[in-house]
Amino acid sequence: MRLKIALLAGDGIGPEILAQSVKCLKAVEETFEHQFTFCEAPIGGVAIASSGEPLPQETLDLCKDSDAILFGATGSSEYDNDPSATIRPEQGLLKLRKELGLYTNIRPVKVFPALVRNSMLPKKTVTGVDLVIYRELTGGIYFGKKHLNENKTLASDLCEYTESEISRIAHKAFKAAKKRNHKLTLVDKANVLETSRLWRKVVKEISKSYPEVELECLFIDNAVVQIMMNPSKFDVILTENMFGDILASLGSVIIGSVGLLPSASVGNDNAMFEPFHGSYPQAQGRNIANPVASIFSTVLLLQHFGLHEEANAVAKAVHKSFIKGITTTDILGSSKYGTDAVGDYIADNIVDADDIFNMNDENIGLGRSTII
C-alpha cells in the first residue's frame, strides 16, 4: 500500500515522540513491503514563531492532500502563562479539526496484563479493562461563540449542538459497540443542560436501529465515579466534546500513565492520529518522554487503512517492551531507557506474521474494531 502521511510534530516533546512513530512505520514499510511518504509541516507554537499563525495555510493544504496525519503535541508555557495572548498554539489544532471535519475522536483505554501494577487503581479494579471513548470533536462549548465584556468582568462560552452533529457520531459509536461487547454508554448532563437533552433524545432514537446494543445513559458526575470504581463495566462510551475531554483524562489514571493513551480523530474524508498527552515542555530535549502513546497511534492509523496484520505487529512489539521492562521512567519505575532507546527497541521488534505466530507472550491489541 502507498500512503502519504503528513507529520505535524508541533511543540515540546512532539518532535521527539513523533520521531519514534516514524521509526516504527518505516519498519512496517520495510517488513511488509509498503510505501509510505512522510511530509513535515509546522503547527502550534513553532508555527506562530515562524509565520505568526498557529495553523499556516501551507500546513492545512498538506493535510488535505495527505492520506493521514500523524500529530505530535501542541502547547507552550510561554502562552500558558500569558492569559492576555490572543493567538495560542492550541488554536491551530482546533482549527485543523474543524477544517478537516474530524468530528469523531476515538480513544481506546486498555490495561495490558504486564502493566496492571502500573495503574493508580487497585489491581482487581483495572484487570481486564478494555473500553473506548467516542468523543464528538468539532462542536460544543469549545467551538461556540465566546464573549468577554469591555470591563473583562463577565465572560461566556456558548455550547451548541445540532441533531445531525449528534447523529453522525452516534452511528459510529453504535457500530463499534455492535462489533465489540454490545454495550454503549451515553454520558451527558440531561438533568441540567438543553444540549444534553437533545443528545439523549437523538441517541435513544438511533438506538432503535441497533437492537443488539444495550444503551445506558449516565450523567457526567455519576459516570466519573463509576469509571473510577468499576471501569471494566464499560465498553463504548459516547459523549460530547468537553465531557469527552474530561473522561479521556481518567484513562491515564486507569492505565497508569498519560504516555500510553493514543487517539484517532476521523471524519468522512480525513483522519489524524495523535497521543493523548500534551507538549510536556519540562521534558523537552531530555530524552525521557514516553513514545508509546504516539506509537500506539500508528497502530490506529494502520487499522484505519485495514492493515491489521501490520497493526498487530507494532502492538506486539510494544507489548514485548513492557514485558522486557524496556520503558521510560513513567512505566514500571524504570529509568534506564530513554525515548530513543524505547523507540529503537519497538521498531527493531516489528516482525511479520509468522514470527508473531511463534511468540508466546500475552495476547495484545488495542481493542476490537476500534476504527469504523
C-alpha positions as a LaTeX table, in Angstrom:
\begin{tabular}{lrrr}
\hline
Residue & $x$ (\AA) & $y$ (\AA) & $z$ (\AA) \\
\hline
Met1 & 0.00 & 0.00 & 0.00 \\
Arg2 & 1.12 & 3.56 & $-0.72$ \\
Leu3 & 0.30 & 6.23 & 1.85 \\
Lys4 & 1.20 & 9.89 & 2.08 \\
Ile5 & 1.47 & 10.83 & 5.76 \\
Ala6 & 1.69 & 14.41 & 7.00 \\
Leu7 & 3.90 & 14.82 & 10.06 \\
Leu8 & 2.90 & 17.66 & 12.39 \\
Ala9 & 5.42 & 17.43 & 15.22 \\
Gly10 & 4.32 & 20.63 & 16.93 \\
Asp11 & 5.73 & 21.81 & 20.25 \\
Gly12 & 7.57 & 20.49 & 23.31 \\
Ile13 & 8.16 & 16.75 & 23.15 \\
Gly14 & 6.16 & 16.47 & 19.93 \\
Pro15 & 9.18 & 16.10 & 17.61 \\
Glu16 & 10.85 & 13.55 & 19.90 \\
Ile17 & 7.91 & 11.19 & 20.24 \\
Leu18 & 6.83 & 11.58 & 16.62 \\
Ala19 & 10.30 & 10.52 & 15.50 \\
Gln20 & 9.77 & 7.17 & 17.24 \\
Ser21 & 6.47 & 6.65 & 15.45 \\
Val22 & 8.16 & 7.29 & 12.13 \\
Lys23 & 10.80 & 4.68 & 13.02 \\
Cys24 & 8.04 & 2.15 & 13.57 \\
Leu25 & 6.21 & 3.00 & 10.37 \\
Lys26 & 9.45 & 2.68 & 8.42 \\
Ala27 & 9.93 & $-0.75$ & 9.99 \\
Val28 & 6.41 & $-1.69$ & 8.90 \\
Glu29 & 7.14 & $-0.30$ & 5.46 \\
Glu30 & 10.23 & $-2.48$ & 5.10 \\
Thr31 & 8.84 & $-5.62$ & 6.73 \\
Phe32 & 5.53 & $-5.67$ & 4.89 \\
Glu33 & 6.67 & $-4.03$ & 1.64 \\
His34 & 4.57 & $-0.87$ & 1.74 \\
Gln35 & 5.49 & 2.60 & 0.56 \\
Phe36 & 5.00 & 5.47 & 2.99 \\
Thr37 & 5.84 & 9.06 & 2.08 \\
Phe38 & 6.38 & 11.44 & 5.00 \\
Cys39 & 5.96 & 15.22 & 4.69 \\
Glu40 & 6.63 & 17.60 & 7.59 \\
Ala41 & 4.83 & 20.86 & 8.38 \\
Pro42 & 4.66 & 23.26 & 11.37 \\
Ile43 & 1.71 & 23.76 & 13.72 \\
Gly44 & 1.19 & 25.37 & 17.13 \\
Gly45 & 3.81 & 27.47 & 18.84 \\
Val46 & 6.56 & 26.72 & 16.34 \\
Ala47 & 4.25 & 27.83 & 13.55 \\
Ile48 & 3.40 & 31.06 & 15.38 \\
Ala49 & 7.12 & 31.75 & 15.77 \\
Ser50 & 7.79 & 31.28 & 12.06 \\
Ser51 & 4.63 & 32.62 & 10.45 \\
Gly52 & 2.51 & 34.31 & 13.11 \\
Glu53 & $-0.25$ & 31.69 & 12.68 \\
Pro54 & $-0.85$ & 28.51 & 14.68 \\
Leu55 & $-2.07$ & 26.75 & 11.51 \\
Pro56 & $-0.40$ & 28.11 & 8.37 \\
Gln57 & $-2.28$ & 27.64 & 5.11 \\
Glu58 & 0.58 & 25.51 & 3.76 \\
Thr59 & 0.15 & 23.09 & 6.66 \\
Leu60 & $-3.59$ & 22.85 & 6.13 \\
Asp61 & $-3.11$ & 22.27 & 2.39 \\
Leu62 & $-0.63$ & 19.46 & 3.08 \\
Cys63 & $-3.04$ & 17.78 & 5.47 \\
Lys64 & $-5.87$ & 17.94 & 2.94 \\
Asp65 & $-3.57$ & 16.41 & 0.32 \\
Ser66 & $-2.40$ & 13.55 & 2.56 \\
Asp67 & $-3.92$ & 10.15 & 3.28 \\
Ala68 & $-3.39$ & 10.56 & 7.02 \\
Ile69 & $-1.86$ & 12.88 & 9.59 \\
Leu70 & 0.43 & 11.99 & 12.47 \\
Phe71 & 0.33 & 14.69 & 15.12 \\
Gly72 & 2.83 & 15.22 & 17.94 \\
Ala73 & 1.77 & 17.79 & 20.54 \\
Thr74 & 0.93 & 21.45 & 20.82 \\
Gly75 & 1.22 & 23.98 & 23.63 \\
Ser76 & 3.84 & 26.18 & 25.22 \\
Ser77 & 4.36 & 27.56 & 28.71 \\
Glu78 & 5.09 & 30.89 & 27.07 \\
Tyr79 & 1.42 & 31.12 & 26.14 \\
Asp80 & 0.03 & 29.22 & 29.14 \\
Asn81 & 1.49 & 31.89 & 31.44 \\
Asp82 & 0.09 & 34.77 & 29.40 \\
Pro83 & $-3.72$ & 34.95 & 29.76 \\
Ser84 & $-3.81$ & 38.05 & 27.55 \\
Ala85 & $-2.43$ & 36.24 & 24.50 \\
Thr86 & $-4.99$ & 36.30 & 21.68 \\
Ile87 & $-3.14$ & 33.82 & 19.46 \\
Arg88 & $-2.37$ & 30.46 & 21.06 \\
Pro89 & $-0.81$ & 27.19 & 19.85 \\
Glu90 & $-3.93$ & 25.16 & 20.66 \\
Gln91 & $-5.95$ & 27.23 & 18.20 \\
Gly92 & $-4.06$ & 25.52 & 15.40 \\
Leu93 & $-5.23$ & 22.07 & 16.46 \\
Leu94 & $-8.84$ & 23.18 & 16.97 \\
Lys95 & $-8.90$ & 24.83 & 13.55 \\
Leu96 & $-7.35$ & 21.77 & 11.93 \\
Arg97 & $-10.05$ & 19.52 & 13.40 \\
Lys98 & $-12.75$ & 21.88 & 12.17 \\
Glu99 & $-11.30$ & 22.44 & 8.69 \\
Leu100 & $-10.82$ & 18.72 & 8.08 \\
Gly101 & $-14.16$ & 17.74 & 9.57 \\
Leu102 & $-12.61$ & 15.44 & 12.17 \\
Tyr103 & $-15.79$ & 15.12 & 14.20 \\
Thr104 & $-15.14$ & 11.74 & 15.85 \\
Asn105 & $-12.35$ & 11.28 & 18.38 \\
Ile106 & $-11.69$ & 7.66 & 19.33 \\
Arg107 & $-9.68$ & 6.94 & 22.48 \\
Pro108 & $-9.11$ & 3.32 & 23.50 \\
Val109 & $-8.26$ & 2.63 & 27.13 \\
Lys110 & $-6.85$ & $-0.88$ & 27.54 \\
Val111 & $-4.98$ & $-2.20$ & 30.56 \\
Phe112 & $-2.29$ & $-4.61$ & 29.42 \\
Pro113 & $-1.59$ & $-7.53$ & 31.79 \\
Ala114 & 2.09 & $-6.58$ & 32.04 \\
Leu115 & 1.12 & $-3.08$ & 33.25 \\
Val116 & $-1.62$ & $-3.84$ & 35.77 \\
Arg117 & 0.63 & $-2.86$ & 38.67 \\
Asn118 & 1.37 & 0.45 & 36.97 \\
Ser119 & $-2.23$ & 1.63 & 37.44 \\
Met120 & $-3.13$ & 4.10 & 40.18 \\
Leu121 & $-6.19$ & 1.96 & 40.96 \\
Pro122 & $-6.32$ & $-1.45$ & 42.70 \\
Lys123 & $-5.34$ & $-4.45$ & 40.58 \\
Lys124 & $-8.78$ & $-6.05$ & 40.86 \\
Thr125 & $-10.37$ & $-2.81$ & 39.63 \\
Val126 & $-8.33$ & $-2.43$ & 36.45 \\
Thr127 & $-7.68$ & $-6.02$ & 35.40 \\
Gly128 & $-9.40$ & $-6.70$ & 32.08 \\
Val129 & $-10.33$ & $-3.07$ & 31.35 \\
Asp130 & $-10.83$ & $-2.57$ & 27.61 \\
Leu131 & $-13.06$ & 0.37 & 26.76 \\
Val132 & $-13.17$ & 3.02 & 24.05 \\
Ile133 & $-14.41$ & 6.60 & 24.24 \\
Tyr134 & $-16.18$ & 8.18 & 21.26 \\
Arg135 & $-15.92$ & 11.93 & 21.78 \\
Glu136 & $-17.59$ & 14.47 & 19.49 \\
Leu137 & $-14.78$ & 16.76 & 18.42 \\
Thr138 & $-15.93$ & 19.72 & 16.33 \\
Gly139 & $-18.96$ & 21.06 & 18.19 \\
Gly140 & $-20.00$ & 22.10 & 21.67 \\
Ile141 & $-18.57$ & 24.66 & 24.03 \\
Tyr142 & $-15.03$ & 24.58 & 22.62 \\
Phe143 & $-16.28$ & 25.92 & 19.29 \\
Gly144 & $-19.19$ & 28.07 & 20.44 \\
Lys145 & $-19.30$ & 31.86 & 20.38 \\
Lys146 & $-17.17$ & 33.42 & 23.12 \\
His147 & $-17.78$ & 36.77 & 24.77 \\
Leu148 & $-15.90$ & 38.99 & 27.23 \\
Asn149 & $-17.34$ & 42.35 & 28.23 \\
Glu150 & $-15.37$ & 45.60 & 28.00 \\
Asn151 & $-14.53$ & 45.60 & 31.70 \\
Lys152 & $-13.42$ & 41.98 & 31.48 \\
Thr153 & $-15.67$ & 41.10 & 34.39 \\
Leu154 & $-18.15$ & 38.88 & 32.56 \\
Ala155 & $-17.40$ & 36.03 & 30.17 \\
Ser156 & $-19.49$ & 33.44 & 28.37 \\
Asp157 & $-18.99$ & 30.41 & 26.12 \\
Leu158 & $-21.88$ & 29.17 & 24.02 \\
Cys159 & $-22.49$ & 25.41 & 23.78 \\
Glu160 & $-24.44$ & 24.36 & 20.70 \\
Tyr161 & $-25.19$ & 21.04 & 19.02 \\
Thr162 & $-27.36$ & 20.09 & 16.07 \\
Glu163 & $-29.22$ & 16.83 & 15.61 \\
Ser164 & $-27.04$ & 15.97 & 12.61 \\
Glu165 & $-23.82$ & 16.50 & 14.58 \\
Ile166 & $-25.03$ & 14.12 & 17.26 \\
Ser167 & $-26.41$ & 11.57 & 14.82 \\
Arg168 & $-23.27$ & 11.09 & 12.75 \\
Ile169 & $-21.02$ & 10.21 & 15.70 \\
Ala170 & $-23.75$ & 8.20 & 17.43 \\
His171 & $-23.97$ & 5.86 & 14.44 \\
Lys172 & $-20.18$ & 5.34 & 14.53 \\
Ala173 & $-20.30$ & 4.54 & 18.25 \\
Phe174 & $-23.19$ & 2.09 & 17.88 \\
Lys175 & $-21.42$ & 0.31 & 15.01 \\
Ala176 & $-18.31$ & $-0.01$ & 17.18 \\
Ala177 & $-20.36$ & $-1.39$ & 20.09 \\
Lys178 & $-22.03$ & $-3.87$ & 17.73 \\
Lys179 & $-18.60$ & $-5.29$ & 16.86 \\
Arg180 & $-17.36$ & $-5.25$ & 20.47 \\
Asn181 & $-19.38$ & $-6.23$ & 23.54 \\
His182 & $-22.76$ & $-4.80$ & 22.52 \\
Lys183 & $-22.97$ & $-2.07$ & 25.13 \\
Leu184 & $-22.95$ & 1.70 & 24.69 \\
Thr185 & $-23.00$ & 4.27 & 27.47 \\
Leu186 & $-24.10$ & 7.82 & 26.69 \\
Val187 & $-22.61$ & 10.36 & 29.11 \\
Asp188 & $-24.39$ & 13.70 & 29.39 \\
Lys189 & $-25.93$ & 16.17 & 31.87 \\
Ala190 & $-29.52$ & 15.93 & 30.68 \\
Asn191 & $-30.94$ & 16.96 & 34.05 \\
Val192 & $-29.47$ & 20.44 & 33.59 \\
Leu193 & $-28.35$ & 21.14 & 30.00 \\
Glu194 & $-30.60$ & 21.55 & 26.98 \\
Thr195 & $-27.85$ & 20.30 & 24.67 \\
Ser196 & $-27.61$ & 17.12 & 26.74 \\
Arg197 & $-31.35$ & 16.60 & 26.48 \\
Leu198 & $-31.03$ & 16.80 & 22.70 \\
Trp199 & $-28.16$ & 14.29 & 22.82 \\
Arg200 & $-30.26$ & 11.87 & 24.86 \\
Lys201 & $-33.29$ & 12.24 & 22.60 \\
Val202 & $-31.30$ & 11.68 & 19.38 \\
Val203 & $-29.22$ & 8.77 & 20.73 \\
Lys204 & $-32.26$ & 6.96 & 22.13 \\
Glu205 & $-33.98$ & 7.22 & 18.78 \\
Ile206 & $-30.92$ & 5.92 & 16.93 \\
Ser207 & $-30.60$ & 3.04 & 19.39 \\
Lys208 & $-33.78$ & 1.55 & 17.91 \\
Ser209 & $-31.74$ & 0.77 & 14.79 \\
Tyr210 & $-29.26$ & $-1.24$ & 16.88 \\
Pro211 & $-31.43$ & $-3.58$ & 18.99 \\
Glu212 & $-28.45$ & $-5.84$ & 19.74 \\
Val213 & $-26.66$ & $-3.00$ & 21.55 \\
Glu214 & $-27.63$ & $-2.20$ & 25.15 \\
Leu215 & $-27.88$ & 1.56 & 25.72 \\
Glu216 & $-27.17$ & 3.08 & 29.14 \\
Cys217 & $-27.40$ & 6.81 & 29.91 \\
Leu218 & $-25.35$ & 8.34 & 32.73 \\
Phe219 & $-24.87$ & 11.87 & 33.99 \\
Ile220 & $-21.25$ & 13.01 & 33.77 \\
Asp221 & $-20.74$ & 13.19 & 37.55 \\
Asn222 & $-22.07$ & 9.66 & 38.04 \\
Ala223 & $-20.04$ & 8.40 & 35.08 \\
Val224 & $-16.79$ & 9.73 & 36.54 \\
Val225 & $-17.42$ & 7.90 & 39.81 \\
Gln226 & $-18.37$ & 4.63 & 38.11 \\
Ile227 & $-15.40$ & 4.71 & 35.74 \\
Met228 & $-13.06$ & 5.05 & 38.71 \\
Met229 & $-14.83$ & 2.38 & 40.78 \\
Asn230 & $-15.59$ & $-0.19$ & 38.09 \\
Pro231 & $-14.10$ & 0.69 & 34.68 \\
Ser232 & $-14.45$ & $-2.87$ & 33.37 \\
Lys233 & $-18.25$ & $-2.45$ & 33.19 \\
Phe234 & $-17.85$ & $-0.06$ & 30.25 \\
Asp235 & $-17.41$ & $-0.97$ & 26.62 \\
Val236 & $-18.13$ & 2.01 & 24.31 \\
Ile237 & $-18.65$ & 5.44 & 25.85 \\
Leu238 & $-20.29$ & 8.14 & 23.71 \\
Thr239 & $-20.24$ & 11.77 & 24.75 \\
Glu240 & $-19.93$ & 15.40 & 23.70 \\
Asn241 & $-16.75$ & 17.41 & 23.32 \\
Met242 & $-15.98$ & 18.76 & 26.79 \\
Phe243 & $-17.22$ & 15.71 & 28.70 \\
Gly244 & $-15.14$ & 13.52 & 26.40 \\
Asp245 & $-12.07$ & 15.57 & 27.19 \\
Ile246 & $-12.66$ & 15.02 & 30.90 \\
Leu247 & $-13.38$ & 11.30 & 30.64 \\
Ala248 & $-10.34$ & 10.65 & 28.47 \\
Ser249 & $-8.16$ & 12.13 & 31.21 \\
Leu250 & $-9.43$ & 9.44 & 33.56 \\
Gly251 & $-7.95$ & 6.89 & 31.20 \\
Ser252 & $-4.45$ & 7.91 & 32.26 \\
Val253 & $-5.37$ & 7.14 & 35.88 \\
Ile254 & $-6.72$ & 3.72 & 34.92 \\
Ile255 & $-3.79$ & 2.73 & 32.75 \\
Gly256 & $-1.15$ & 4.39 & 34.92 \\
Ser257 & 0.38 & 6.96 & 32.57 \\
Val258 & $-0.78$ & 9.62 & 30.15 \\
Gly259 & 2.11 & 8.45 & 27.96 \\
Leu260 & 0.20 & 5.29 & 26.99 \\
Leu261 & $-3.02$ & 6.69 & 25.56 \\
Pro262 & $-3.40$ & 7.03 & 21.78 \\
Ser263 & $-6.26$ & 8.56 & 19.82 \\
Ala264 & $-7.70$ & 8.81 & 16.34 \\
Ser265 & $-9.67$ & 11.76 & 15.01 \\
Val266 & $-11.67$ & 10.83 & 11.94 \\
Gly267 & $-14.20$ & 12.40 & 9.63 \\
Asn268 & $-15.75$ & 11.46 & 6.34 \\
Asp269 & $-12.65$ & 12.25 & 4.26 \\
Asn270 & $-9.70$ & 12.77 & 6.62 \\
Ala271 & $-8.04$ & 11.10 & 9.60 \\
Met272 & $-5.48$ & 12.24 & 12.16 \\
Phe273 & $-3.70$ & 10.16 & 14.78 \\
Glu274 & $-2.15$ & 11.60 & 17.92 \\
Pro275 & $-1.16$ & 10.78 & 21.50 \\
Phe276 & $-3.49$ & 12.00 & 24.22 \\
His277 & $-0.78$ & 13.77 & 26.21 \\
Gly278 & 0.25 & 17.40 & 25.81 \\
Ser279 & 3.53 & 19.02 & 24.86 \\
Tyr280 & 5.18 & 18.43 & 28.29 \\
Pro281 & 7.71 & 21.28 & 27.84 \\
Gln282 & 9.52 & 20.31 & 31.08 \\
Ala283 & 10.74 & 17.14 & 29.35 \\
Gln284 & 11.67 & 18.71 & 26.03 \\
Gly285 & 15.13 & 17.68 & 24.86 \\
Arg286 & 15.75 & 15.44 & 27.89 \\
Asn287 & 15.06 & 12.10 & 26.16 \\
Ile288 & 12.62 & 10.99 & 28.88 \\
Ala289 & 9.22 & 11.34 & 27.18 \\
Asn290 & 7.23 & 8.14 & 26.70 \\
Pro291 & 6.76 & 7.50 & 22.94 \\
Val292 & 4.27 & 4.66 & 23.37 \\
Ala293 & 1.10 & 6.76 & 23.06 \\
Ser294 & 2.38 & 8.10 & 19.76 \\
Ile295 & 3.42 & 4.62 & 18.59 \\
Phe296 & 0.04 & 3.20 & 19.59 \\
Ser297 & $-1.49$ & 5.99 & 17.48 \\
Thr298 & 0.30 & 4.47 & 14.48 \\
Val299 & $-1.44$ & 1.20 & 15.35 \\
Leu300 & $-4.76$ & 3.02 & 14.98 \\
Leu301 & $-3.53$ & 4.53 & 11.70 \\
Leu302 & $-2.70$ & 1.10 & 10.31 \\
Gln303 & $-6.06$ & $-0.28$ & 11.48 \\
His304 & $-7.81$ & 2.62 & 9.77 \\
Phe305 & $-6.41$ & 1.51 & 6.41 \\
Gly306 & $-7.21$ & $-2.14$ & 7.00 \\
Leu307 & $-3.59$ & $-3.11$ & 7.72 \\
His308 & $-4.48$ & $-5.27$ & 10.72 \\
Glu309 & $-1.54$ & $-7.65$ & 10.46 \\
Glu310 & 0.84 & $-4.69$ & 10.44 \\
Ala311 & $-1.00$ & $-3.03$ & 13.33 \\
Asn312 & $-0.76$ & $-6.21$ & 15.37 \\
Ala313 & 2.97 & $-6.41$ & 14.67 \\
Val314 & 3.52 & $-2.92$ & 16.11 \\
Ala315 & 1.29 & $-3.58$ & 19.13 \\
Lys316 & 3.08 & $-6.87$ & 19.75 \\
Ala317 & 6.45 & $-5.10$ & 19.73 \\
Val318 & 5.19 & $-2.53$ & 22.23 \\
His319 & 3.86 & $-5.23$ & 24.50 \\
Lys320 & 7.19 & $-7.03$ & 24.30 \\
Ser321 & 8.88 & $-3.85$ & 25.51 \\
Phe322 & 6.54 & $-3.87$ & 28.53 \\
Ile323 & 7.37 & $-7.48$ & 29.37 \\
Lys324 & 11.11 & $-6.90$ & 28.98 \\
Gly325 & 10.96 & $-3.69$ & 31.04 \\
Ile326 & 12.30 & $-1.53$ & 28.22 \\
Thr327 & 10.23 & 1.51 & 29.10 \\
Thr328 & 10.59 & 5.14 & 30.07 \\
Thr329 & 10.53 & 6.21 & 33.70 \\
Asp330 & 6.75 & 6.67 & 33.92 \\
Ile331 & 6.22 & 2.94 & 33.27 \\
Leu332 & 7.09 & 0.31 & 35.87 \\
Gly333 & 9.51 & 2.68 & 37.60 \\
Ser334 & 12.25 & 2.12 & 35.00 \\
Ser335 & 14.78 & 4.91 & 34.49 \\
Lys336 & 17.32 & 3.04 & 32.39 \\
Tyr337 & 15.83 & 3.69 & 28.97 \\
Gly338 & 15.11 & 6.96 & 27.20 \\
Thr339 & 12.72 & 7.97 & 24.44 \\
Asp340 & 15.09 & 6.99 & 21.63 \\
Ala341 & 16.02 & 3.62 & 23.15 \\
Val342 & 12.39 & 2.62 & 23.62 \\
Gly343 & 11.55 & 3.68 & 20.08 \\
Asp344 & 14.54 & 1.78 & 18.69 \\
Tyr345 & 13.61 & $-1.40$ & 20.58 \\
Ile346 & 10.00 & $-1.34$ & 19.42 \\
Ala347 & 10.91 & $-0.60$ & 15.81 \\
Asp348 & 13.54 & $-3.38$ & 15.83 \\
Asn349 & 10.98 & $-5.90$ & 17.07 \\
Ile350 & 8.33 & $-5.32$ & 14.44 \\
Val351 & 8.17 & $-8.64$ & 12.65 \\
Asp352 & 5.99 & $-10.43$ & 10.13 \\
Ala353 & 3.02 & $-12.69$ & 10.83 \\
Asp354 & 4.98 & $-15.94$ & 11.07 \\
Asp355 & 7.20 & $-14.54$ & 13.81 \\
Ile356 & 4.18 & $-13.15$ & 15.64 \\
Phe357 & 2.51 & $-16.55$ & 15.49 \\
Asn358 & 5.54 & $-18.19$ & 17.06 \\
Met359 & 5.65 & $-15.81$ & 20.03 \\
Asn360 & 4.04 & $-16.95$ & 23.29 \\
Asp361 & 3.68 & $-13.60$ & 25.02 \\
Glu362 & 0.29 & $-12.45$ & 26.27 \\
Asn363 & $-2.33$ & $-11.57$ & 23.70 \\
Ile364 & $-2.40$ & $-7.90$ & 22.87 \\
Gly365 & $-4.33$ & $-5.50$ & 20.68 \\
Leu366 & $-5.80$ & $-2.09$ & 21.33 \\
Gly367 & $-9.37$ & $-3.24$ & 21.00 \\
Arg368 & $-11.77$ & $-4.75$ & 18.54 \\
Ser369 & $-12.92$ & $-2.69$ & 15.58 \\
Thr370 & $-11.54$ & 0.49 & 17.10 \\
Ile371 & $-11.77$ & 2.45 & 13.87 \\
Ile372 & $-15.04$ & 2.38 & 11.96 \\
\hline
\end{tabular}
